[in-house]
Amino acid sequence: MLIAGFPAGAWGTNCYLVAPAAGEECVIIDPGHQAAPGVEEAVRKHRLKPVAVVLTHGHIDHVASVVPVCGAHDVPAWIHPDDRYMMSDPEKGIGRTIGMPLMGELTVGEPADVKELADGAKLDLAGLQLTVAHAPGHTKGSVTFGLPEAADIPPVLFSGDLLFAGSVGRTDLPGGDTAELLDSLARVCLPLDDSTVVLSGHGPQTTIGQERATNPYLRQVAADRQGRGAAEAPRRGM
C-alpha cells in the first residue's frame, strides 16, 4: 500500500494520494488550497495514475484544487450531497470573514464530473475499497473514508476534520453542530480497533487507541456511551 501525503496552502490542509503500490492507479483525497503542484509532484515521483478525487467535506481548504486536478487527469470528484454547494459557493460554507482574503486566488466551481457519496457506500477505486461513513458535525456533509487492514498496513481512517490528534473539528462555521459531531465520533470512531491509523485533514497522524486514551472529546463520548449503557442495563433485564 502506498499513501503519500503532504500539507498544502494557507491552512496546511493534508492531501493524500492512495494506491495499492507505486506505479499503479491512485485516489486523491482532499486536494485543497494550492495542492495541485504537490499532487503532480507525487504523481510523477510514484508513477501514479489518478482515477478519482474523493472529498471528506466541502470547505474551501479541502476542495480549492478540485477543478484543476480533476481537469488535468480527466477524473470525477466524489462529495456528499449536503456539501456539494460549497464547491461553487465557498463563502456559504466558511463565512465571508474567513473566505474573502483568499477568494481572489481560488478556482471555485464544480469539475465536469461530480458523483455523490452515500453513507455506508463502498467505493471500488484504483484497486482499493474505501468505506464511506457520513459524519456530520464539522459540516452537514462531512464523511470519513476507511480502508481495511492490508498485508503491510493496519486499518486506516481518513477522518477529514472529524478527528485530529488530541482534538476535533470546529463547529462554529455554517453547518457545524457540536451534538452531531460528538454523535459522529461515537458512531464512526469508537467502534474502530485501537490499531486503526487516523490520517486527518490537518496535523500529524495518530491512532484510534492513542485518541481513545488521550483525546478529551473521544473520552467524553466513550464515557457518555458507557454511562448510558449502564443506566439502560437494568431496564433491559426487566
Secondary structure, DSSP 8 states (H G I E B T S, - for coil): -EEEEEEETTTTEEEEEEESSTTSEEEEE---TT-HHHHHHHHHHHT-EEEEEE-S---HHHHTTHHHHHHHHT--EEE-GGGGGGGT-THHHH-HHHHHHHHTT---S--S-EEE--TT-EEEETTEEEEEEE-TTSSTT-EEEEE---SSS--EEEEETSEETTEE----STT--HHHHHHHIIIIITTS-TT-EEEESSS--EEHHHHHHH-HHHHHHHHHHHHHHHHHHHHHH-
